[in-house]
Amino acid sequence: MAHDVDRDPRNMADPLIAAETLRAHVLAGERAAAGGRDLADPGGDLIAVVAALRRR
């Protein structure tokens, strides 16, 4: 199972969920914070996407 965030087996802080799942959770939270508006995920840098969504 690939997580695509940090694959260092010596790193005890390795993420437990896949990057795609984390992204979906972050964007779901942003949608909820925006009052449930339908905010599409354009892809790309997640920090830039969240910043753009918050400016809407």
C-alpha angles and dihedrals in degrees: 000000000000119000098183094206107081122347099181105129090199091059109094090192092064111144117259097209132056119262091243091055092048090049091051091050093049092049092046088055091049090050090051091048089051091058096263095301115163103255113180121214107238091188126232129088108009094211090054091046092052091047091051092048091051091053092058 
